[in-house]
């Protein structure tokens, strides 16, 4: 009985051989690496451990893990306090490689703009801090 099953299995292999086209060989993207000097590593460790803004500490930790050899996609999904998109971590890596640690902070003017006019609160509006109607 065992030989019959084996024979059927061998026949299936023979009949399917060549029926399934081989997958084309795709070029494998090289893993992004970050090589740090001792000074750069110490600077990132200092930022990771003592930066005032939590997002700066998170970015420094991610870059140190990439420099230690972990893939950036794995760091994004599993290596931080909360999962991030891999593209986000790659953006941090690109920015660090382009400008160094000076560009780790969010620039002024980024983010949502205020929905109210500050002049209304500083006497620039009508009575009781309300806006003055537009002339018709």
C-alpha positions as a Markdown table, in Angstrom:
| # | Residue | x | y | z |
|---|---|---|---|---|
| 1 | Unk | 0.0 | 0.0 | 0.0 |
| 2 | Unk | 2.8 | 2.4 | 0.8 |
| 3 | Unk | 4.5 | 1.9 | -2.5 |
| 4 | Unk | 1.3 | 2.7 | -4.3 |
| 5 | Unk | 1.0 | 6.0 | -2.6 |
| 6 | Unk | 4.6 | 6.8 | -3.3 |
| 7 | Unk | 4.1 | 5.9 | -6.9 |
| 8 | Unk | 1.1 | 8.2 | -7.2 |
| 9 | Unk | 3.1 | 11.0 | -5.6 |
| 10 | Unk | 6.0 | 10.4 | -8.0 |
| 11 | Unk | 3.6 | 10.6 | -10.9 |
| 12 | Unk | 2.2 | 13.9 | -9.7 |
| 13 | Unk | 5.6 | 15.4 | -9.5 |
| 14 | Unk | 6.5 | 14.1 | -13.0 |
| 15 | Unk | 3.3 | 15.5 | -14.5 |
| 16 | Unk | 3.5 | 18.9 | -12.8 |
| 17 | Unk | 7.2 | 19.4 | -13.5 |
| 18 | Unk | 7.6 | 22.2 | -16.0 |
| 19 | Unk | 3.9 | 23.1 | -15.8 |
| 20 | Unk | 4.5 | 25.8 | -13.3 |
| 21 | Unk | 6.7 | 28.5 | -14.6 |
| 22 | Unk | 9.7 | 29.4 | -12.5 |
| 23 | Unk | 9.4 | 32.8 | -10.7 |
| 24 | Unk | 11.5 | 35.4 | -12.4 |
| 25 | Unk | 14.4 | 36.4 | -10.2 |
| 26 | Unk | 13.7 | 39.8 | -8.8 |
| 27 | Unk | 16.6 | 42.0 | -7.7 |
| 28 | Unk | 16.7 | 42.1 | -3.9 |
| 29 | Unk | 17.0 | 45.6 | -2.5 |
| 30 | Unk | 20.0 | 45.9 | -0.3 |
| 31 | Unk | 19.3 | 46.6 | 3.4 |
| 32 | Unk | 19.6 | 50.2 | 4.4 |
| 33 | Unk | 22.5 | 50.6 | 6.8 |
| 34 | Unk | 23.6 | 53.3 | 9.1 |
| 35 | Unk | 27.3 | 53.5 | 10.0 |
| 36 | Unk | 28.0 | 55.8 | 12.9 |
| 37 | Unk | 31.2 | 57.2 | 14.2 |
| 38 | Unk | 31.8 | 57.0 | 18.0 |
| 39 | Unk | 30.9 | 60.7 | 18.4 |
| 40 | Unk | 27.7 | 60.2 | 16.4 |
| 41 | Unk | 26.7 | 57.2 | 18.5 |
| 42 | Unk | 27.3 | 59.0 | 21.7 |
| 43 | Unk | 25.3 | 61.9 | 20.5 |
| 44 | Unk | 22.3 | 59.6 | 19.6 |
| 45 | Unk | 22.6 | 57.8 | 22.9 |
| 46 | Unk | 22.5 | 61.2 | 24.7 |
| 47 | Unk | 19.5 | 62.2 | 22.7 |
| 48 | Unk | 17.7 | 58.9 | 23.3 |
| 49 | Unk | 18.3 | 59.1 | 27.1 |
| 50 | Unk | 17.9 | 62.8 | 27.8 |
| 51 | Unk | 16.1 | 64.7 | 25.0 |
| 52 | Unk | 13.2 | 66.8 | 26.3 |
| 53 | Unk | 10.8 | 65.8 | 23.5 |
| 54 | Unk | 9.6 | 62.2 | 23.4 |
| 55 | Unk | 9.6 | 62.0 | 19.6 |
| 56 | Unk | 13.3 | 62.9 | 19.5 |
| 57 | Unk | 14.0 | 60.1 | 22.0 |
| 58 | Unk | 12.0 | 57.7 | 19.8 |
| 59 | Unk | 13.8 | 58.7 | 16.6 |
| 60 | Unk | 17.2 | 58.4 | 18.2 |
| 61 | Unk | 16.4 | 55.0 | 19.6 |
| 62 | Unk | 15.2 | 53.8 | 16.1 |
| 63 | Unk | 18.4 | 55.1 | 14.5 |
| 64 | Unk | 20.6 | 53.3 | 17.1 |
| 65 | Unk | 18.8 | 50.0 | 16.4 |
| 66 | Unk | 19.3 | 50.4 | 12.7 |
| 67 | Unk | 23.0 | 51.2 | 13.3 |
| 68 | Unk | 23.2 | 48.0 | 15.4 |
| 69 | Unk | 22.1 | 46.0 | 12.3 |
| 70 | Unk | 18.3 | 45.6 | 12.6 |
| 71 | Unk | 16.3 | 46.2 | 9.5 |
| 72 | Unk | 14.5 | 49.5 | 9.5 |
| 73 | Unk | 11.1 | 47.8 | 8.7 |
| 74 | Unk | 11.5 | 45.5 | 11.7 |
| 75 | Unk | 12.4 | 48.5 | 13.9 |
| 76 | Unk | 9.3 | 50.3 | 12.7 |
| 77 | Unk | 6.9 | 47.4 | 13.3 |
| 78 | Unk | 8.4 | 45.9 | 16.5 |
| 79 | Unk | 11.3 | 47.8 | 17.9 |
| 80 | Unk | 9.6 | 51.0 | 19.2 |
| 81 | Unk | 7.1 | 51.7 | 21.9 |
| 82 | Unk | 4.3 | 51.7 | 19.3 |
| 83 | Unk | 4.4 | 50.4 | 15.8 |
| 84 | Unk | 5.2 | 52.9 | 13.0 |
| 85 | Unk | 5.0 | 52.7 | 9.3 |
| 86 | Unk | 8.3 | 51.6 | 7.8 |
| 87 | Unk | 8.2 | 54.6 | 5.5 |
| 88 | Unk | 8.2 | 56.9 | 8.5 |
| 89 | Unk | 11.4 | 55.2 | 9.9 |
| 90 | Unk | 13.0 | 55.4 | 6.5 |
| 91 | Unk | 12.2 | 59.1 | 6.4 |
| 92 | Unk | 14.0 | 59.5 | 9.8 |
| 93 | Unk | 16.9 | 57.6 | 8.4 |
| 94 | Unk | 17.1 | 59.7 | 5.2 |
| 95 | Unk | 16.9 | 62.9 | 7.2 |
| 96 | Unk | 19.6 | 61.9 | 9.6 |
| 97 | Unk | 21.9 | 60.8 | 6.8 |
| 98 | Unk | 21.4 | 64.0 | 5.0 |
| 99 | Unk | 21.7 | 66.5 | 7.8 |
| 100 | Unk | 22.7 | 64.7 | 11.0 |
| 101 | Unk | 21.1 | 65.1 | 14.4 |
| 102 | Unk | 20.3 | 68.8 | 13.9 |
| 103 | Unk | 17.3 | 67.9 | 11.9 |
| 104 | Unk | 15.7 | 65.4 | 14.4 |
| 105 | Unk | 13.3 | 68.0 | 15.8 |
| 106 | Unk | 10.1 | 69.1 | 14.2 |
| 107 | Unk | 10.6 | 72.5 | 12.4 |
| 108 | Unk | 8.5 | 75.5 | 13.5 |
| 109 | Unk | 5.5 | 76.1 | 11.3 |
| 110 | Unk | 4.7 | 72.4 | 10.9 |
| 111 | Unk | 1.4 | 70.9 | 11.9 |
| 112 | Unk | -2.1 | 72.3 | 12.2 |
| 113 | Unk | -2.5 | 76.0 | 12.1 |
| 114 | Unk | -4.7 | 77.8 | 14.7 |
| 115 | Unk | -8.4 | 78.0 | 13.9 |
| 116 | Unk | -8.9 | 81.4 | 15.6 |
| 117 | Unk | -7.5 | 84.8 | 15.2 |
| 118 | Unk | -5.1 | 85.8 | 18.1 |
| 119 | Unk | -6.0 | 89.5 | 17.5 |
| 120 | Unk | -9.6 | 88.8 | 18.8 |
| 121 | Unk | -8.2 | 88.0 | 22.2 |
| 122 | Unk | -5.9 | 91.1 | 22.3 |
| 123 | Unk | -8.4 | 93.9 | 21.8 |
| 124 | Unk | -8.2 | 93.7 | 18.0 |
| 125 | Unk | -11.9 | 92.7 | 17.6 |
| 126 | Unk | -15.2 | 94.2 | 18.6 |
| 127 | Unk | -16.8 | 94.4 | 22.0 |
| 128 | Unk | -16.2 | 91.6 | 24.5 |
| 129 | Unk | -13.5 | 90.1 | 22.2 |
| 130 | Unk | -15.8 | 89.3 | 19.3 |
| 131 | Unk | -14.8 | 89.9 | 15.8 |
| 132 | Unk | -15.7 | 93.2 | 14.1 |
| 133 | Unk | -18.2 | 92.7 | 11.2 |
| 134 | Unk | -16.8 | 93.2 | 7.7 |
| 135 | Unk | -17.8 | 96.4 | 5.9 |
| 136 | Unk | -20.5 | 95.9 | 3.3 |
